Amino acid sequence: MAQDKDIASPQLTGVGQLDEVVVTGRSLGELGRQSHLPVQLLAGEELVHRRQGGLGETLAGLPGVHLDSFGGGASRPVIRGQTTPRIEILSDGANLFDVSSTSPDHAITTDPLLLDGIEVLRGPAASRYGGNAMNGAINLIDSRVPKVLPQGGLTGAVEARYGTGDDEQAFVGRVTAGLEAFAVHLEGSHRSADDYRIHSAHGSDRLTDSFAESSNYGVGASWITSKGYIGAGWSRMESEYGLPGHTHANGVCHTHYYNDYLDLHCRGHGGFVDPITTPDDHTAYIKLTSDRADLRADYDNLLPGLTHLRLRASYTDYRHDEFDGPTLFTRYANEVWDGRVELTHKPLLGFTGTFGIQYTDGTFAGLNINDLALPFPEDDYGLDGVADYLTDNVAVFLSERRSIGPIDFEIAARKDWRTISASPPPFRTTLPEDNWASEYYGPNWREVLEGFALDSFDQLHPRTEHNPFSASLGATWNIDAEYALALSLAHTERAPSVRELYANGNNLATNSYEMGLTQSPGDWLWDDFPVSFPRSAPDLLEETRSINLTLTKATGPTRFEISAFHQQIDNYIFARLIDTDSERGAAHNWLLYVAADAAFSGIDGQISHDLSRAARVTIFGDYVRAEMKSENDNLPRIPPGRLGVRYAWSSGPLSADAEYYRTFEQDRVAAYETRTPGFDMLNVTVSYRLDVGAERSVDLFLRGTNLTNDLAYVHTSFVKDQSPMRGRNFVFGMRHRF
């Protein structure tokens, strides 16, 4: 198969010297350029040096990308002020299905150690991936399904690394073998890390329960011809990691009508008991397993009138258990079938374009459950188990492109039809045969009580239907061989997530009692409530109007990429603070998902200059301003501004870079937040490459992060005060490629 090559250009990644990265098929980076949006490719040496256990930690520091951290095991990227579900995580162009969007303590199911590259597309990416990509998309590039035959019949790499700050030990191996038209790939990794070191001013020199351990395995095979390939792969991830800042002290919190209005109540009484009876100083942790099977294909000129056909199909079986000491208190699961076909047609009336269709069938479980450790009560009745949320989604999308002189145009649109319905758990009763219900309802009392339970379930879990539509228009003016100016306009509609719709209980990871858009307990309660807010809104759609302007200079000793953006959002869904209860010693926030009008504006980018053939300096930064237009409050967890400089040098086999940036104070906070002080970050990397034969090398590297050992709190984190960033850390690594 002919190889499409993407070179990780220095002005995009800000690195000193990078390897060439082969990205076959249709990469997201290519799609980003077609959509006139800023795109970054993190690959080669910088990816090797930067990658850590989580995707968010790996990408943090790139212009426009911040971190939402939850210790050493879970971290999510934040693009232009937003994380999941307003950014989409992709695996080689197909959606990555886990449960990271439902809670910040849930890990993204990828191991950066096994990736060839990571593409970051910032801006309104709705044309191809819908409303969940309104703030960008991240494409994880791997080699699990081979796209090209390995040179010489066999290629591979092994890597070992050790980190001082958390006693990290990591090992990774991968090999691809070719025989005639077939290629087979094997890969695996293992990483273990203890609680990581932090500045002692936090109260301890290690962050309790920040440990993480994971293992990943994968296998794939492809049939490869001169026109393309078709192949399949399977991967498995097993992970166990701690939850710093976790407390179950408020597991008994509940709401009920009290003193003439609805009240958050964190004291046990009657049938309300603490679902977790172990001491609060026990270790809280997540044990995760995810299996995924992929079918991938890319073919050129397979059918008349088409230049390319692309197929992505996957099956994901995800589950994780959450423990507090020996007690299992909740369990999440997500089983998803997904298929996606894209057809690119030959030029027609000057236009070239891609038409696609996607179908997704998913079953999600685990929401609102914290009491798996409690036995079903005696002399009671009700639904016993976990509700399943069934999602059915069909989408079609189209993009068309044409060039007129120096200007490239693109128009794109996507339409989704999504339904979510809830399947109740089985009914159970422990009432004796001779009971009060038999006196009132007669011999069919079980059926009557089951009917009551199912009616209540249906009232709190109504079927929802959303049909979001997204469209974008872009134009790039190629001013000359060096400069280009790109403008994109987009209208994006996002359907609310399962948590935003159906939350109705305690989320111990965020120390909150949450109620979703469908969870109105009745107008008769709201009428007397002292705070005014809307009733149940299950049909709500989040609507965003975006403009993005990017100026680039791609050649010459001075290069840059600077983007400015503005988003006007109607029905922005966020968690509004209703009440706080601290009677059990830890503050517990009652949050209600509501909609308000909001606006996001900002700028991000970098400017680099070659001081010589061996040295380059880069200035980078980003800033986001979020405003609430219909609320007297600020949006929570908006990252502060950041400004930094990077110096990169290379000479022969030796290379080095030093990076310093300042993350400023965030004092524009929501009602239940506190301000977050700024911090300085200094990182240095030194690497040396030994050539040991044709297409073979051994790389030795040392990377030091947070060398000033700053006590750094991340404003985007739900547990920022309990979970500061890593302190001073050194990673020693060796990578052998053959």
N, C-alpha and C positions, 0 to 999 in steps of 0.2 A: 504494500500500500504506500502511496506517496505520502510523505510526511509534511504536515503543516507545522511550521516552526514559529514559536513565540519566544523572542529573546527578552529576558528580564532586564529591561533598560534601566540604567542607573537613575535617570531623572524620575522614574516612577517609584522605585523601591528605596532609593537613598542608600545604596550599598556600595562598597568599594569595588569588588571584583566578583562577578557572578558567573556561574556556569550557564551554558546554553541549556534551555529546557525545551524538550519536544512535547508539544501539546497537540495531539492528533484529533481528528474529527472537527467538531465545531466548539471551541472553548468559549467560556463565558467572556473572557477577555475580548475575543473577536466580536461577540455579541455586543459587548459594551461599546466598542468602537463604532459598530454599526448604529448604535442607539445614541451616539454623540454624548456619552456620559463618561465621567472620569473613572478609570479603572486602574487598579494596582495589581501587580503580580509579585508575590513573595515566593521566591524559589532559590535554588542554588545554595551558595554558601550562607546567605543571610537566613534562609529558612532553617538550615542545619544548626546555626548558632542560636537563633531566636526561639526555636520551638521548645515548649514545655509541656506539662501534662495536659493542660486544657487549651482549647482553641482561643478563648478570650485572652489568656496570658500570652499566647504566642503572637497574637496580632496587635496587642496593646502597644501604642507608641507610633503606629502608622498614622499619617495625617488623616484626621476625621474619625479615627477608630479609638475608642476607649474600652474600659474593662468593667464588667459586672462580675465581681468575684464572690465566691462562697468557700473560702479555704483553698486547700490544695487539690481538691477533686473535681470541682465544678466552677467553670468560668465561662461567661458568655460575652461575645464582642458587642460593643455599643457603637453604632454608626450614626453620626450626626444626631446624637441625643437619644436614639431609640435602639432597643434590642428586640429579641423575639417577643411577640409574634409580628413585629413590624419590619423585621428583616428575615430573609429566607436563607436557610442553610441547605446547600446542594451537594450531592455526591456525583461528580462527573456530569453535571447538568440535570440530575434527577433529584427530587426532593428527598431530604434526609428526615426520616420519621422516627422521632424519639418523643420524650415528654419534656424537653428543656424549656418549651414555651409556657408550661403550666406552673412552674415555680423556679425561683433562682437557684435552689439547691439541687436541681436536676441537671446532670451532666449532658453535654453534647456528645453523641456517640461517635467519636472519631479519635484516632491517635495521631497527632501531628508527626510522630516519628516515622509513620508509614506513608506520608504524603510526598508527592513529587513537587507540588506547588499549591498555592492558595491564591485564588483570584478574588479580589474585593472590588465590587461594583458599587459605587456610591451614587445616590440619587434615585429618581422615580423609575424603577425597573418593572413597572406594572405590565408592560407590553407582552412579556413572555411568561412571567411567573405570578402575575395577579397581584391583588391588594396586599398580601403578606410581604411583598417585596417593595412596599412603598418607600422605604428608606434605604434599600440596597439589598444586595445578595452576595453571598460568599460561596464560592465554588471550590470544593475540595478535590484536587486532582490526584488520582492514584493510578497504579499500574496493575490493579487486581485482575482486570480483564485486558490482556495484551492487545495493543492496536497495531504494532509493527513487529516484524520478526527480529529477534535480537542479533546484533552484529556478532559474527563469528559463531553463532549458534548458542551462546551462553553469556548472559550478563547478570550482574547482581551487585549487592553491597551488604556489608555488615558494619554495625556501629555499636560502640560501647561508650558510656558516659557516667561520670560520677559528680554529684553536687554536694558541696560542703554544707550549705545552709540547711538542708533537710536530709542529709545522708542518702541522697538519691542514687539509685543504681538502676541503670537502664541498658537494655540490650535489644538490638533489632537486626533482623536478617531478611533478605529477599533475594530471589533468584528467578530468572526467566530463561527457559530453554526452548529452542526451536527445532522442529523436525519437518522439513519440506514446507508445507503450507500451514502447519499447526504450531502454536506456541502455548506453553504451559507456564504458569506463574505460581510461586509459593512465597508466603511472607509470614512473619510473626514478630511479635515484640513483647517485652515484659518490662514493667517499670514499678519500682517500689520506692516510697519516700516516707520518712517519719515526719512528725510535726515540724514545721519550718521555723527558722529563727526570725525573731523580730526585735525591734529596739526595746530594751528593758524598761523604758519609760512607760510602756503599756501596762506594766505590772508583772511581766514575766519575759524571759528571753526566748521562749518558744510559744507558738500559738497552739493551745490545746485543741486536739481533735482536727488538726489540719493535715493529717496523714492521708496518703492515697496509694493504692496499689491497683495495677491493671495489667491484663494480658489480652493480646489480640492475635487472631490467626486468620489467614485468608488463603484461598486457592482459586485459580481461574484458568480458563483455557479459551483459545480463539482459533477460528479458521480465517486465514488472512489471504487475500488476493490483491491483484493490482488495483482493483476498484474499491476495496474496503475490507471490512472485517465483520464477523458476527461471533459473539462469545458470551460466556456466562461465568459468574463468579459467586463465591460464598464467603462470608466473613462472620466472625464471632468475636464479641467483646465481653470480657468479664472484668468487673471493677468493684472495688470496695474502698470507700473513702469516708472520712469523718465530716461532721457538720459543726464547725465552730460557732459559738454563740447560740446554739440551740438550747431551748428550755421547754419543758412540758408543764411548767408550773401553771400555765393558763389553759391546759387541756380541758378543763371543766367549764370554761366560759361559754355562755349561751345567751340568747335573747328571749325575753318574754314581756308581756304587758305588765307593767309595774308602776305604781303611783301615777296612774292615769296616762302613761305614755310608754312606748316601746323602749326597753332598757337593755344595755349590755351588762351582764351579771357574771362575775367570776368567783362565785362562792357556791359550793356544792350544797344541794338540798333536794329532798324528795328523790325523784328519779335521775337527777343530774349528779353524776359522780365522776371523779377523775378517772379517765380511761387508762392512765399509766400510773402504776403504783410504785415503780422503782424510784430510788432517790434521784434527784435532779443532777447529781454530779456524775451519773453514769455517762459513758461515752455514747453519743448518738452517731449513727453511721448509716450509710446506704450500701446495699449489696445489689449490684446490677448485672444483668445478662441481656445481650442483644444479639440476635441472629438475623442476618440479611442475605438474601439471594438476589442477584442482578442478572438481567439479560440486556446486553448492549449491542448495538450495531450501527455502523456508519458506512454508507455506500454512495459512490459517485456514479451518475449517469446509469442508474439501474433501470429506469423506466423512461419511455419517450416523453420529452418535455420537461423532465426533472433533472436538475444538476446534482441533487443530493437527497438522500433519505436517511433519517436518523430515528433510531428506536431506543427507548429506555423503558424497561419494565423491572419492577422490584417487588419483593415480598419481605416485610419486616415483622419480626416477632420480638417485641421488647417487653421486658418486665424488670421491676426492681422492688425490693423490700426495704422498709425503713425500720431500724431498730433503735431502741433506747436501752442500753445494756442488753439483757437477755430477752427483752420484750419486743415482739413484733407489733408495731402499732398502725402501720398502713402499708398498702401494696398497690403499685401502679402497673398497668399493662397497656400495650398499644400494639395491635395487630393490623397491618395495613397492606393491601394490594394496590399497586399503582402502575399505570401504563401511560406512555407518552410517545406519540409519533409526530415527526416533523417532516414536511416535504418542501424542498426549495425548488422553485420553478426557474426555467430558463428565461432570459430577457423577453418581456412582452410589452410592446409599446413604450420601450425605454425603461420599464420597471423590472426589478428582480425582487423576489420576496419569498417568505416562508409561511406556510399554513400548517397549523398543528392542532391536535386534539389530545386531551388528557382525561383519564378516568381514575378516580380514587375511591376505594371502599375500605373504611377503617372502623375498628372497634376499640374504644378507649375505656379504661376503667381505673378507678382509684380516687376520684374526686370526692372531697368531703368526708373521708374515712380516716379516723384516728383511734378507733376503739376495737381493732381486731383482737386485742388481748382479752377483752371482756367476754365472758360467756353470755349466752342468751339468758335473760332474766327468767326467774321462775314466776308462774302465775301471770304471764304477759302474752302479748301477741304482736305481730308486726312482720315487716319484711326483713329477712335475715340474709345479709350478704352485701355484695357490691353491685351497684348499677353499672350497666354497660351503655356507653354513648356511641351510637351508630351513625357514622358520617358517610354520605354518598355525594360525590362531587363530579360533575362533568364540566369540562371547559373546552372552548375553542379559541384560537388566537391566530392573528394574521399580522404580518409586518411586510411593508413594501418600501423599496428604496430606489432612488433615482438621482443621478448627478446632472446638474445643469451648469455648465462652465465650471467655475471653481467652487461651487456650492453643492454639497451632498445633502439630500433630503431623505427623511424617513417618516412614515406614518405607521402606527401600530395600534392594535386593539385586542382586548381579551374579554370574553364573557364567560361567567361561571354560573352554574346552577347547583346550589348546595342545600342539602337537607340534613338535619341532625335530629335523631329521635332517641329516646332513652328506653332501655329495656330494664324492667324492675327485677330485683332479686326475688327468690322464692319466698312465699308466705310461710310463716311458722307460728305455732301457738303452743304454749306450755300450760294453758288453762286446764284445770281438771274437767272431767265430763260434766260434773254437777257444778255449774258456775253461774255468775250473774248474767252472762250473755245468753246462756240457754234459757233462762227465765224470760228475758226480753224478746229474743228472736226465735225461740223454739228450736226444733231439731236441726235446722239449717244454719245455726249460729256461726259455724266456721266459714261458710260461704259469705255470710253477711259481713263478718269482720274482715275477711279478705277483700271484699268489695270496698269497704271503707279505706283500707290500707292502700289499695291500688288507685282509688280516686284521689287520695291525698298525694300519692306519688305523681300521678298525671298532672295535678294542679301545679306542683313545684317543678315538673320537668316537661313543659309543653314542647311539642314538635315545632321546630323552627325551620323556616325556609328563607334563604337569601340568594339573590341573583345579582351579585356585584358586576359592574362593568367598568373597565379601565381603558384609557386611550392616551396616546402620546404623539407628539409632533416634534421632530427634531431637525435642525439644520446646522451644518458645519461649513464655515467659510474658510477654505484653504487659502489664506492670504498670500503666501508664497511657499517656498520649499521648507521654510523654518517655522512659520507661525500659522496657527489655526485658532479660530474662534467658534465655539460650539454653543448653541442655544437649544434647550429642550423645554417643552411645555407638556404637562401631564395632568390628567384627571384620573384619580385613583379611588376606587371604592373597596373598602375592606370589611368583610363580615366579622363579627365578634367571635372570639375563641370560645372553646368549651368552658374554660374557667370564667371568662367574662360573662357568659350566659348563665351558668348553672351553679356557681360557687354558693355554698350555703353552709358554712361551718368554719372551724378553726384551721388556719394554716400556721402550724407551729414554726415553720421555717422563717416566716415573715413576722411572727408575733402579732397576728391579726385574726380577727373574725371577719370573714368576707361574705358578701351577699351579691349575687350576680344580677344581670339585667332582667331575668325572668322571676326573680325571687320576691315579688311583692306579697306580703302576708295578708293583704286586704286593705281596701281604702279606709275602712273604719278605724284602722290603727294610724294610718298616715294623717288623717284629718286632725288628730289631737297631738301630733308630734311637733315639738318646738322648733324643728329645723325643716325648712321647705325643700323638698326635692321631688323629682318625677316618680311616677308609678312604674310598674313593670313595662319594659320596652324590649321585648324579644325580637322585634323586626328591625331594630336599629341598624343602619349602615354608616360606617365612618367614611366621609368623603373628603378627599384632599386635592387641592389645586396647587401644582408645583411649578416652579420655574428654576432652571439651573443654567448658569452661564460659566463656561470654562475657557480659559485662555491658556494655550500651550505653546512652547517653543521646544522643538524636539531635537535640534541639532546645534552644533557649535559649542564653544567652551562654556557658555552660559545657557542653561536649560531650565525650564520651569513648567509647572502645571498648577494653576490657581483657579479655584472654583468658588463661586458664590451661589447661594440658594435661598429660596423662600418658599414656605409651605403654609397655605391657608387651609385649616382643617375644620370642617363642620362635623359635629357629633363625635368629637374626639373622646374616646372611651378611657376613663381613668378611675382610680379608686379614691373616692372622696372620704375624708375623715368625718365620722358621725359622732363618735364618742371614744373615750379612753378609760380603761379600768386598770388600776394598779393595786387592788386590794390583796393580791397574792405575792406582792413584792416585785413583779416584773410588769412593765406597762404593756397592755394589750389593746390594740387599736381596732375599733369597729369600722371597717371600710365597706363602702357601698359603691359598686360600679355604676357610674352615671356618665352622661355625655355632656360636653361643653364645647364651645368654640375655642380654638387655639391657633397659635401661629408659631412657626419655627423659622428662624433666619440664621444664617451663618456663613462662614468662609473657612476654607481649608486648602492646604496645598504646600508646595515646597519649591525652593529655588536652589539650584546647584551650580557651582562654578568650578571648572578644572584649573587648579593652581599650576599643575604641570601634568606630564603624562602619567605620573605616579600618584598624584594627590588631588583630592577633590573635597570641597567644603559644601555643605548643604544646610540651609535654614528651612525649618518646617514649623507648622503650627496649625491650630484650628480653634474655632470659637462658635458656640451655638447659643442663641438667645430664644427662650421659649416663653410665650405669653399666654395667659388665660384671658379670654375676652368676655366671657359671660360668668366668671366666678371671681370672687374676692380671695384669690389664692394663687400660688405658683404650682407648676407641675413638679412632681417629685422626681428625684434621682436624675436630674439633668447635669451632664458633665460640665465642669468649668473650662475656661479657656486654657490653652497650652501653647508654649513657644519653646523651640529648641534648636540646637545646632549639632551637626554631625561632621566629623572629619574622617575621611577614608584615605588610606595609603596602601599601595601595593608595589612590590618590586620582586620580580621573579616568583619564587615559591612562597615568599613571605608577604603577608598582608595583615593590616591592623585597622581598626576604626574605634573612635571614641565618640560617645553620644551623650549630650547633656540636654535635659529639658526641664522647664519649670511648669508645673501644673498649679494654676492659681487658686485662690480661695473661692469657694462657692457659698455666697451668702444670700442668694435668691432661692429660698427654700419653701417647701410646702408646709402646711399647718402642723403636721406631725413630724417634721424633720428638724434637725439642728444644722447650723452652718458647718462646713468642713474646711479646715485650714489647708493652705497650699503646701506643696512639698517639692523638693528637688530630686532629680533622678540622674545618676551618672552611671553609664555602662561602658565597658571597654572590652574589645575582642581582639585576640591575636591568634593567627592560624599559620600553619606551615604545611605545604604540600610536597610529598615525596612521590616522584614518578617511578613506578616499579615495572614498567613495561608498556606496550602499546595498549591504550585505552584502560590502563590500570594506574591507580594512585592510592596513596595513603595520606589522609588529612589528619593533622593533629591540631587541636584548637583549645583555647582557654578563654572563657567568657566570664567576666565579672559584672554583676548587676547590683544596683543600689550600693555603690562603693562608699558613699557617704553615710550609709546605714541610717537613712532618714526614717522617722516614724511616719509612715504615709497611710492615710485613710482615703478610701475610694468613695466619692460621693454617690456613685451610681449603684453601690452595693446596698442590699437590704440589711446587711449586718455589718455596716461600715465600722461602727464603734467597737464591735466585738471581734472583727476580723481584719486587722490591718494588712497591708501588703508585706511581701517578703522583705526581710532585712538583707544585710550584705550576704552575697552568695557567689561562689565560684564554681563553674562547671568545667570539668576536664573531659575532653572527648577525643575519640579516635574513630575515623570512618575509612573503610577500605572499599574501593569500587573496582570491579573487574568486569 
